[in-house]
Amino acid sequence: MKRQQFPAIALTLAVPLLGALWIGGSSPAGEAESGSLLPLLTLLMISEFGLILCLIGVVLGFQHGRHQGWTGRHLLMTVGCALSALAFLLQLIRWWPL
């Protein structure tokens, strides 16, 4: 794997992970007071893994753009990784027990 391919891989993995958080974090149909479909630790692990993965994608995408020049594809992948990292951070804050 080359380093310039990592943002694409991170963004490809971020989409199903965000879907798993979205579906697994909701409560079962008709039960408003019950917990989520996935255990809390699983939701936290998915959020943390996705956040780290996307942050690495942002850093490597930024480095590639700085050294090789920005193309539309690399810019979109870097911005997509940044937005995904923000989404994972918000989910992590949402599921962290206070």
Secondary structure as UniProt FT lines:
FT   HELIX           3..5
FT   HELIX           6..24
FT   TURN            29..30
FT   HELIX           40..68
FT   HELIX           72..95
//
